[in-house]
């Protein structure tokens, strides 16, 4: 479970956002204020979940419970006021359930699966509001109008583009190798300060010879210590590492892009 520091962060999130929301309901039209409320709940919970997953590799179920309960609340209001159709709600939940199941059978983290299901309930329709002559998303609501689908496709495009970003970085650093698409080189002395990574080579202690290992190697205390001995013996100074980031970070990035910009695919191809 998440520790007291994480609980304090959650309380700060909720306290700050509720102050903003109280002010928003006074100065904004009701439709805009409602969209802002949904957005603030989604941003705060998804942001906190990403932070918790990176720091502790765990996300409290309270996060998804808040998102789910909020989704049920807003869905009931939308259905009662006819601002949300039952078909739109059904469409969002079906798409969310299908993609959540795909991530589950592909052994993605439980946080990713729960995030998709809860967000498909919180945002059955695409959030759209105007604020001081600024309309969001900037590119408008995509034709399909399934928010969780836009969030997922945006996240996948960002994840797919990561190798190209690594290629540019390694090219700038002149680290030319076939591995430059999936990792980067770091000093052995910096390994202990880094988190969420795997080593990309098995290194012979005697000779310093490198052998690539598919899937990477966990940087255990024994392995890092042996690498430090090689560094002291001037046999090797840098090693290749690959990031091991939780997919929820990509989902969060896809969420923000979907809210403020729109859908990448509909923008590029439609």
Buried (B, 14 or more C-beta within 10 A) or exposed (E): EBEEEBEEBBEEBBEEBBEEBEEBBEEBEEEBBBBBBBBBBBBBBBBBBBBBBBBBEBBBBBBBEBBBBBBEBBBEEBBEEEEBEEEBBEBBBEBBBEBBEEBBEEEBBEBBBBBBBBBBBBBBBBBBBEEEEEEBBEBBBBEBBBBBBBBBBBBBBBBEEBEEEBBEEBEEEEBEBEBBBBBBBBEBEEBEEEEBBBBBBEBEEEEBEBEEEEEBBEBEEEBBEBBBEBBEEEBBEBBBBBBEBBBBBBBBBBBBBBBEBBBBBBBEEE
